[in-house]
Amino acid sequence: MKTLILAFTALLASGSVFAATTPDTAVIHDKPGFFVHLDVDKVLSSTDISQACGVIPARLNYLDSQGREHVLDYQVQGSGCTNDN
């Protein structure tokens, strides 16, 4: 019985060691869609749409409230069209 408890304790300890070494610096790629709630704490960069015309791909890089980096790819209407009404 003591061997079983010792083996179970060793298994739990090794599992927590492996969980602690998991890299937390991986960039999270968010999925675009309707009603996506974003936790944006700080914007790192975004696509400049001032010179583009029509629907173009855009990217938003940001940090969430826990300091994790996110990337969101989406489509946006450019604001550089000269004949918009």
Helices and strands as residue ranges (DSSP letters): H 2-20, E 28-30, E 42-46, E 55-63, E 69-77
